[in-house]
């Protein structure tokens, strides 16, 4: 789906997180970043994925990674999602889909025989210099941390 490839410079972005704080890629300069895109807060697959990353957060931190989740949900919905599961990382409320489109993860999907446009569950692993080191297109929601750190 995405046109980005390993070795590309990660597209810069600025968006609001679940608390209304402005977050940009530049905030993570000098740090490794796991940028994961998910279709909708509080749905079963997205909850499994976000909880798996949360459960392994200390592992990521010990290896120098920050984590940032992105969906097109509102700040309020992201805030409720984060509070309910006590996620230790920010969730971007990308309602205008600027970040989603910059990373090329919006497009046609099929679910239960129905076609519609939506977010393709995709994770980008970005190094300290803003270069994409890995792109995970086939996310295993319940074992995503192992996929990233393998």
C-alpha positions in Angstrom: 0.0 0.0 0.0 2.6 2.6 1.1 5.1 3.8 -1.5 7.7 4.3 1.2 10.6 1.9 1.4 13.3 0.9 3.8 16.1 3.4 3.5 13.8 6.3 2.7 13.7 9.4 4.9 10.6 9.3 7.1 8.1 12.0 6.1 8.1 14.8 8.6 4.8 15.4 10.4 3.1 17.5 13.1 -0.2 16.5 14.7 -2.0 16.7 18.0 -1.9 13.8 20.5 -4.7 12.6 22.7 -4.1 15.5 25.1 -4.0 18.2 22.4 -0.2 18.5 22.6 1.6 19.1 19.3 3.9 16.2 18.4 6.2 16.1 15.4 8.8 13.7 14.0 11.5 16.3 14.9 10.7 15.6 18.6 12.2 12.2 18.2 15.5 13.2 16.6 18.3 11.2 18.1 15.9 8.5 19.2 14.5 5.4 17.5 10.8 5.5 16.9 8.1 2.8 16.3 5.3 4.6 14.4 2.3 2.4 14.3 -0.9 3.1 12.3 -4.1 1.4 13.4 -7.6 1.6 11.9 -9.8 2.5 15.0 -9.3 3.0 18.7 -10.9 0.5 21.0 -11.6 -2.1 18.4 -10.5 -5.7 19.1 -7.5 -5.9 16.8 -6.3 -2.4 17.5 -6.6 -3.0 21.3 -4.6 -6.2 21.0 -1.9 -4.5 19.0 -1.7 -1.4 21.3 -1.7 -3.6 24.5 1.1 -5.8 23.1 3.2 -2.8 22.5 2.3 -1.4 25.9 3.1 -4.7 27.7 6.6 -4.6 26.0 7.2 -0.9 26.5 10.1 -1.4 28.9 11.8 -3.7 26.4 11.5 -1.0 23.7 12.7 1.7 26.1 15.8 -0.3 27.1 16.7 -0.6 23.3 16.2 3.2 22.8 12.8 3.1 21.1 9.9 5.5 21.6 6.5 4.4 20.4 3.8 6.6 18.8 0.4 5.4 17.7 -1.7 7.0 14.9 -5.3 6.8 13.8 -7.9 9.1 12.4 -9.8 9.1 15.7 -10.6 12.3 17.6 -8.5 13.5 20.5 -11.4 12.5 22.9 -11.6 8.9 21.5 -7.8 8.6 21.6 -7.8 9.9 25.2 -10.4 7.4 26.3 -8.5 4.6 24.6 -5.2 5.6 26.3 -6.9 6.0 29.7 -8.8 2.7 29.5 -5.7 0.7 28.8 -3.1 3.0 30.5 -0.8 3.2 27.4 2.6 4.7 28.3 3.0 6.3 24.8 1.1 9.1 23.0 -1.6 8.5 20.4 -2.0 10.9 17.6 -5.5 12.1 16.6 -4.9 12.5 12.9 -8.5 13.4 11.9 -7.4 15.3 8.8 -5.3 12.3 7.8 -2.2 14.4 7.1 0.2 11.9 8.8 -1.8 8.9 7.5 -1.5 10.2 3.9 2.1 11.2 4.2 2.9 7.6 5.1 0.6 6.2 2.4 -1.4 4.0 4.7 -4.9 5.2 3.6 -6.7 3.3 0.8 -9.2 0.7 -0.3 -9.9 -2.2 2.1 -12.2 -5.2 2.2 -14.0 -6.4 5.2 -16.8 -9.0 5.3 -17.3 -8.6 1.5 -17.6 -4.9 1.8 -15.2 -2.4 0.2 -14.3 0.9 1.8 -11.4 3.3 2.3 -9.6 3.1 5.6 -6.2 2.9 7.4 -4.1 -0.1 6.5 -2.5 -1.4 9.8 1.2 -0.6 9.1 4.2 0.0 11.4 7.3 2.0 10.5 10.5 1.6 12.5 12.5 4.8 12.1 16.1 5.3 13.3 17.8 8.1 15.1 18.5 10.0 11.9 14.9 9.8 10.6 15.5 6.9 8.2 13.0 4.1 7.8 14.7 0.9 9.0 11.7 -1.4 8.7 8.1 -1.4 7.4 5.7 -4.1 8.7 2.7 -4.5 6.5 1.4 -7.8 7.9 1.0 -6.9 11.5 0.4 -9.7 14.0 -1.7 -7.8 16.5 -1.1 -10.1 19.5 2.7 -10.5 18.8 3.6 -7.2 17.3 6.5 -6.3 19.7 8.2 -9.6 18.7 7.7 -8.7 15.0 9.4 -5.3 15.5 12.2 -6.5 17.7 13.0 -9.7 15.9 
